Amino acid sequence: MNKSTLLEKGFKEVPNEIGNARFTLDIGLDRSLTIRCFGTTNESMFIDQKDKYSSINFVCLREWAYDGLLTEEKLDLILSFLRKP
């Protein structure tokens, strides 16, 4: 899976100071699905909630050391769960 796949699915690239690819998707109620260090062995996926100044209440969904790199099939499964009414 590549960067363009994430962008097609509605993710937005977030610039950061250390150069690791980070993408976020707004899932409502001031929450985002975030993929950090996309495509590397530090990759992780988590849900975070925003307040005015920072992110709070992180929930890690995937982490490379335990789950391996994210595939499009795995991402689609997670998105289908999050998008259910």
C-alpha positions as CSV (number, residue, x, y, z in Angstrom):
1,M,0.0,0.0,0.0
2,N,1.3,3.5,-0.7
3,K,0.6,7.1,0.2
4,S,-1.9,7.7,-2.7
5,T,-4.1,4.8,-1.4
6,L,-4.4,6.6,2.0
7,L,-5.2,9.9,0.3
8,E,-7.9,8.2,-1.8
9,K,-9.5,6.8,1.3
10,G,-9.8,10.3,2.8
11,F,-6.7,10.6,4.9
12,K,-4.8,13.8,5.1
13,E,-1.0,14.0,5.3
14,V,0.2,15.9,8.4
15,P,3.7,17.4,8.2
16,N,5.9,16.9,11.2
17,E,9.3,17.9,12.3
18,I,11.1,14.6,12.1
19,G,10.1,13.6,8.6
20,N,8.1,10.5,9.3
21,A,4.9,10.1,7.3
22,R,1.8,10.7,9.4
23,F,-1.8,10.6,8.1
24,T,-5.1,11.4,9.8
25,L,-8.7,10.7,9.0
26,D,-11.5,12.6,10.8
27,I,-13.9,10.0,12.2
28,G,-16.3,12.4,14.0
29,L,-16.8,13.6,17.5
30,D,-13.5,15.3,17.5
31,R,-11.7,12.0,17.0
32,S,-9.2,11.0,14.3
33,L,-7.8,7.7,13.0
34,T,-4.0,8.4,12.7
35,I,-1.3,6.3,11.1
36,R,2.2,7.3,12.3
37,C,5.4,6.5,10.5
38,F,3.6,5.0,7.6
39,G,5.4,2.3,5.7
40,T,8.2,1.9,8.2
41,T,9.0,-0.5,11.0
42,N,7.8,2.1,13.5
43,E,4.3,2.2,11.9
44,S,1.3,2.4,14.3
45,M,-2.4,3.2,14.0
46,F,-4.4,4.8,16.8
47,I,-7.5,6.7,17.6
48,D,-7.1,10.0,19.3
49,Q,-9.4,12.7,20.6
50,K,-8.6,16.4,20.2
51,D,-9.3,19.2,22.6
52,K,-8.4,22.8,21.9
53,Y,-4.7,22.4,22.4
54,S,-3.6,18.8,22.0
55,S,-4.5,15.2,21.5
56,I,-5.9,13.2,24.4
57,N,-7.2,9.7,25.0
58,F,-5.1,7.6,22.6
59,V,-6.2,4.1,21.7
60,C,-3.6,2.0,19.8
61,L,-5.2,-0.3,17.2
62,R,-2.1,-1.6,15.4
63,E,1.6,-1.6,15.9
64,W,4.2,-2.9,13.5
65,A,6.1,-5.1,16.0
66,Y,2.9,-7.0,16.8
67,D,0.8,-6.7,13.6
68,G,3.3,-6.1,10.8
69,L,2.9,-3.5,8.1
70,L,-0.6,-2.3,7.4
71,T,-2.2,-3.7,4.2
72,E,-5.1,-2.2,2.2
73,E,-7.3,-5.1,3.2
74,K,-6.7,-4.6,6.9
75,L,-7.2,-0.9,6.6
76,D,-10.5,-1.4,4.7
77,L,-11.7,-3.8,7.5
78,I,-10.9,-1.2,10.2
79,L,-12.6,1.6,8.2
80,S,-15.7,-0.5,7.6
81,F,-16.1,-1.0,11.3
82,L,-15.6,2.7,12.1
83,R,-18.0,3.9,9.4
84,K,-20.9,1.7,10.4
85,P,-24.0,3.7,11.5
